[in-house]
Amino acid sequence: MIKMELVKSAVQLVTGMGVGYIADSAIDIVKPKNFTGLKKLAVRAGAFTLSAMAADKATDYVETVWNNTAKEFRDLVGPKEEVTEEEVEAE
């Protein structure tokens, strides 16, 4: 199970980096080039923040899909849990 967590973390890292690079490249295309001083610093900070937000959401999505897929796989091939009458009555 620890190996799968490591693989999941690696996939999240690669996905986050990729999305961050793509977002940063897209921002470079549309951001104004003639800013200087404080405006240039503000644009860079904003671009970094947008890239980080996109990467964060992408890694959250990967984690959700990974966990759902793992759960479905465990349900498909794992041992079936037997429900007793006591558990049915407790509900």
C-alpha positions, -999 to +999 in steps of 0.1 A: +000+000+000+029+023+007+042+018-028+008+029-043+009+061-021+044+069-034+032+064-070+002+086-063+024+113-049+047+111-079+018+114-103+005+144-084+039+160-084+044+155-122+008+167-129+012+198-107+045+207-123+031+202-158+000+223-151+021+250-135+044+252-165+014+253-189-003+280-169+029+300-166+034+298-204-001+309-211+003+338-187+035+349-204+016+351-237-011+374-225+007+396-199+018+430-209+056+434-217+060+471-211+056+471-173+085+483-151+091+485-114+063+477-090+038+468-117+063+442-131+067+427-097+030+426-091+024+409-125+051+383-117+035+377-082+001+373-098+013+350-125+030+328-099-001+327-078-023+318-107+001+290-117+002+277-082-036+277-079-040+258-112-014+232-101-030+228-067-065+222-082-049+197-107-033+177-079-066+177-060-083+163-090-057+136-096-060+126-059-098+124-062-097+103-094-069+081-079-088+074-047-121+067-065-104+044-089-086+025-061-119+022-042-137+008-072-109-016-079-109-028-043-147-032-044-144-052-077-116-076-067-115-074-029-132-097-005-169-091-002-181-080+032-210-099+046-237-079+062-252-095+093-288-092+104-276-071+134-260-046+112-292-044+090-313-039+121-290-012+135-295+009+104 
